[in-house]
Amino acid sequence: MALIPDWRLVLRRAYSVRLALLAAVLGGLELLLQFLAPERPDGAFIALSVAINIAAALARIVAQPKLEVARAAAAEQE
């Protein structure tokens, strides 16, 4: 496995990365709440996590103008 040349930029700017991290946090909250409040109905954070993961997948194929501008600026500095 090899990283893309501008991986740091993508990590900071890409919507797909942000959405994937949010989905991971929601999944962790769902797990934590099972222990802290077992009487709470399950599935709310999981449903949100699924929706956000779908959005993250779509964000991978949608043009992100701010990311492209940042990439062009980084290329000019090299």
VEXSEGU-464338 format. One line per field, with one value per residue: chain; residue in one letter; x, y, z of N, C-alpha, C in turn. Coordinates in nm, 4 decimals. Example, Ala and Ser with C-alpha at 12.3 -4.5 7.8 and 13.67 -1.06 7.14 Angstrom:
2
kette = c(A;A)
rest = c(A;S)
n.x = c(1.3190;1.2850)
n.y = c(-0.5690;-0.2250)
n.z = c(0.7800;0.7080)
ca.x = c(1.2300;1.3670)
ca.y = c(-0.4500;-0.1060)
ca.z = c(0.7800;0.7140)
c.x = c(1.3200;1.2900)
c.y = c(-0.3300;0.0030)
c.z = c(0.7800;0.7870)
***
This chain:
78
kette = c(A;A;A;A;A;A;A;A;A;A;A;A;A;A;A;A;A;A;A;A;A;A;A;A;A;A;A;A;A;A;A;A;A;A;A;A;A;A;A;A;A;A;A;A;A;A;A;A;A;A;A;A;A;A;A;A;A;A;A;A;A;A;A;A;A;A;A;A;A;A;A;A;A;A;A;A;A;A)
rest = c(M;A;L;I;P;D;W;R;L;V;L;R;R;A;Y;S;V;R;L;A;L;L;A;A;V;L;G;G;L;E;L;L;L;Q;F;L;A;P;E;R;P;D;G;A;F;I;A;L;S;V;A;I;N;I;A;A;A;L;A;R;I;V;A;Q;P;K;L;E;V;A;R;A;A;A;A;E;Q;E)
n.x = c(0.0847;0.0575;0.0823;-0.0974;0.0593;-0.0160;-0.1289;-0.1547;-0.2826;-0.5248;-0.6239;-0.6786;-0.8652;-1.0622;-1.4014;-1.4963;-1.3226;-1.3704;-1.6416;-1.6263;-1.4812;-1.6657;-1.8722;-1.7423;-1.7141;-1.9844;-2.0529;-1.8917;-2.0105;-2.2603;-2.1896;-2.0794;-2.3036;-2.4637;-2.3609;-2.3756;-2.6426;-2.8459;-3.1215;-3.2045;-3.3413;-3.1956;-2.9917;-3.0179;-2.7823;-2.6439;-2.7994;-2.7653;-2.4894;-2.4701;-2.5991;-2.4220;-2.1900;-2.2666;-2.2908;-2.0224;-1.9058;-2.0229;-1.9127;-1.6554;-1.6598;-1.7566;-1.6831;-1.4653;-1.4235;-1.2661;-1.0673;-0.9380;-0.8381;-0.6604;-0.4846;-0.3769;-0.2461;-0.0575;0.0924;0.2080;0.3842;0.5827)
n.y = c(-0.1168;0.2170;0.5602;0.8455;1.1240;1.3770;1.3261;1.4334;1.6785;1.5921;1.4467;1.6524;1.8133;1.6722;1.5918;1.3325;1.2053;1.3477;1.2840;1.0052;0.9877;1.1079;0.9196;0.7049;0.8047;0.8236;0.5522;0.4593;0.5991;0.4761;0.2181;0.2772;0.3862;0.1620;0.0372;0.2335;0.3181;0.0909;0.0598;0.2276;0.2670;0.0812;0.1537;0.4167;0.5782;0.4058;0.4025;0.6694;0.6588;0.4792;0.6280;0.8444;0.7135;0.6368;0.8902;0.9633;0.7866;0.8792;1.1339;1.0825;1.0728;1.3119;1.6340;1.8445;2.1569;2.3303;2.1594;2.1009;2.3553;2.3930;2.1829;2.2703;2.5020;2.3922;2.2473;2.4512;2.5567;2.3729)
n.z = c(0.0000;-0.0850;-0.0038;-0.1331;-0.2992;-0.1867;0.0664;0.3241;0.2839;0.1713;0.3865;0.5659;0.4265;0.2731;0.2320;0.2499;0.4267;0.6627;0.7039;0.7330;0.9714;1.1464;1.1320;1.2535;1.5134;1.5891;1.5804;1.7892;2.0023;2.0056;2.0889;2.3416;2.4730;2.4997;2.7194;2.9180;2.9270;2.9182;2.8899;2.6942;2.3681;2.1057;1.8172;1.7101;1.6760;1.5144;1.2821;1.1990;1.1581;0.9437;0.7426;0.7244;0.6445;0.3871;0.2732;0.2910;0.1094;-0.1272;-0.1287;-0.2046;-0.4806;-0.5671;-0.6896;-0.5117;-0.4717;-0.3000;-0.2108;-0.4503;-0.5175;-0.3056;-0.3587;-0.6035;-0.5185;-0.3470;-0.5299;-0.6776;-0.4941;-0.4822)
ca.x = c(0.0000;0.1340;0.0008;-0.0931;0.1598;-0.0686;-0.2181;-0.1807;-0.3818;-0.6519;-0.6683;-0.7326;-0.9661;-1.1628;-1.5268;-1.5119;-1.2466;-1.4445;-1.7636;-1.5890;-1.4469;-1.7905;-1.9406;-1.6717;-1.7505;-2.1226;-2.0490;-1.8365;-2.1128;-2.3617;-2.1332;-2.0676;-2.4364;-2.5166;-2.3146;-2.4164;-2.7886;-2.8957;-3.2659;-3.2277;-3.3591;-3.0733;-2.9966;-3.0243;-2.6507;-2.6072;-2.8690;-2.6926;-2.3590;-2.4901;-2.6276;-2.2995;-2.0990;-2.3129;-2.2505;-1.8769;-1.8775;-2.0591;-1.8182;-1.5326;-1.6710;-1.8046;-1.5753;-1.4540;-1.3439;-1.1665;-0.9565;-0.8642;-0.7640;-0.5492;-0.3889;-0.3071;-0.1561;0.0533;0.1760;0.2841;0.4898;0.6891)
ca.y = c(0.0000;0.3419;0.6797;0.9423;1.2255;1.4863;1.2628;1.5236;1.7748;1.5206;1.4140;1.7746;1.8851;1.5913;1.5672;1.1892;1.1737;1.4053;1.2061;0.8739;1.0058;1.1314;0.7907;0.6257;0.8589;0.7816;0.4093;0.4474;0.6439;0.3707;0.1126;0.3287;0.4018;0.0301;0.0063;0.3371;0.3280;-0.0268;0.0668;0.3128;0.1915;0.0707;0.1749;0.5546;0.6204;0.3166;0.4518;0.7894;0.6162;0.4214;0.7388;0.9234;0.6328;0.6489;1.0245;0.9619;0.7177;0.9718;1.2456;1.0412;1.0907;1.4475;1.7333;1.9287;2.2694;2.3805;2.0640;2.1181;2.4813;2.3686;2.0992;2.3535;2.5914;2.3099;2.2122;2.5699;2.5785;2.2728)
ca.z = c(0.0000;-0.0932;0.0145;-0.2419;-0.2662;-0.1047;0.1628;0.4378;0.2375;0.1578;0.5218;0.6284;0.3484;0.2032;0.3026;0.2751;0.5482;0.7753;0.7244;0.7854;1.1131;1.2184;1.1411;1.3542;1.6454;1.6177;1.6118;1.9240;2.0963;2.0146;2.1715;2.4779;2.5320;2.5348;2.8540;3.0120;2.9341;2.8467;2.8664;2.5780;2.2427;2.0255;1.6737;1.6610;1.6272;1.4040;1.1629;1.1570;1.1102;0.8099;0.6513;0.7064;0.5627;0.2486;0.2308;0.2740;-0.0172;-0.2345;-0.1265;-0.2733;-0.6255;-0.5951;-0.6942;-0.3928;-0.5238;-0.2050;-0.2109;-0.5753;-0.5059;-0.2144;-0.4309;-0.7017;-0.4452;-0.2962;-0.6438;-0.7159;-0.3955;-0.4996)
c.x = c(0.0899;0.0384;0.0085;0.0009;0.1088;-0.1648;-0.2498;-0.2888;-0.5198;-0.7089;-0.7326;-0.8545;-1.0807;-1.2855;-1.5427;-1.4385;-1.3218;-1.5696;-1.7327;-1.5518;-1.5718;-1.8688;-1.8742;-1.7051;-1.8916;-2.1300;-1.9945;-1.9356;-2.2223;-2.3132;-2.1252;-2.2042;-2.5023;-2.4770;-2.3662;-2.5675;-2.8514;-3.0453;-3.3015;-3.2479;-3.2313;-3.0979;-2.9941;-2.8902;-2.6041;-2.6727;-2.8004;-2.5567;-2.3682;-2.5134;-2.5019;-2.1964;-2.1380;-2.2729;-2.1000;-1.8382;-1.9110;-1.9616;-1.6877;-1.5390;-1.7222;-1.6851;-1.5808;-1.3629;-1.2369;-1.0448;-0.8723;-0.7826;-0.6426;-0.4425;-0.3077;-0.2073;-0.0355;0.1480;0.2609;0.4004;0.6057;0.7896)
c.y = c(0.1239;0.4599;0.7688;1.0550;1.3356;1.4354;1.3529;1.6257;1.7100;1.4876;1.5344;1.8303;1.8008;1.5661;1.4200;1.1469;1.2251;1.3238;1.0676;0.8826;1.0307;1.0017;0.7014;0.6734;0.8157;0.6330;0.3843;0.4913;0.5396;0.2578;0.1554;0.3388;0.2679;-0.0087;0.1064;0.3459;0.2103;-0.0224;0.1530;0.2272;0.1944;0.1150;0.3177;0.5994;0.5311;0.3636;0.5781;0.7543;0.5584;0.5332;0.8202;0.8454;0.6363;0.7852;1.0316;0.8949;0.8088;1.0891;1.2104;1.0698;1.2287;1.5431;1.8212;2.0463;2.3212;2.2886;2.0816;2.2475;2.4625;2.2811;2.1809;2.4468;2.5145;2.2730;2.3297;2.5956;2.4824;2.3143)
c.z = c(0.0000;-0.0773;-0.1088;-0.2022;-0.1724;0.0033;0.2818;0.4032;0.2285;0.2957;0.5900;0.5569;0.2931;0.2900;0.3372;0.4020;0.6706;0.8068;0.7804;0.9331;1.1977;1.2355;1.2457;1.4951;1.6827;1.6503;1.7516;2.0303;2.1150;2.1050;2.3177;2.5460;2.5661;2.6759;2.9576;3.0311;2.8593;2.8168;2.7451;2.4534;2.1587;1.8818;1.6247;1.6026;1.5126;1.2747;1.1099;1.0974;0.9688;0.7082;0.6230;0.6257;0.4157;0.1930;0.2071;0.1424;-0.1357;-0.2422;-0.1961;-0.4223;-0.6653;-0.5933;-0.5704;-0.4285;-0.4279;-0.1993;-0.3369;-0.5736;-0.4172;-0.2800;-0.5307;-0.6324;-0.3931;-0.4105;-0.6884;-0.6210;-0.4133;-0.6013)
***
